[in-house]
């Protein structure tokens, strides 16, 4: 369940350097040498994050970013801008256009990966490949496995996203609408009943190892994940 990262960069050497480092970090890089090509890609597959160069031939990065932010399907995609422009006014212009972060060339690939993880950790924690263990329950996003000790627990893809979301946000009560926004986003027609169905499935999965009581129902509001 590696995150899809779209790289929009016309310098081939930089494009491949970024792609290599993203692959090594467990992400799935998608390459685009210009904004027009990138625009066609996002129409087919909405990426989880975009690394966008400012100085592109044809449509530049700022113009493409404004197009993304003006589309309901792409307006919430995290975007990190890359540019040789280091002046404060240029950074402000990029951020005002809708960029979530800004990195000036030359940059460290390790820093770029760290910033990508930071953005995804806040918005889509299930896409970060860092294992997490709570109350002997271990979830590994990279292998897409959930287990207690040596016993593997079978969970569906939506239940996996739910569990990871809860394990990254313990003790916090979430309404059904908040869960819908985090797990399904705005691109799907999902009602509150759907949340209840997937919570029931997840509890059934966890009951195999006696961990179903980690998910608490908060009557009249929603759910929370707690060891208490």
Order of alpha helices (4+ residues) and beta strands (2+ residues): beta-alpha-beta-alpha-beta-alpha-beta-alpha-beta-alpha-beta-beta-beta-beta-alpha-beta-alpha-alpha-beta-beta
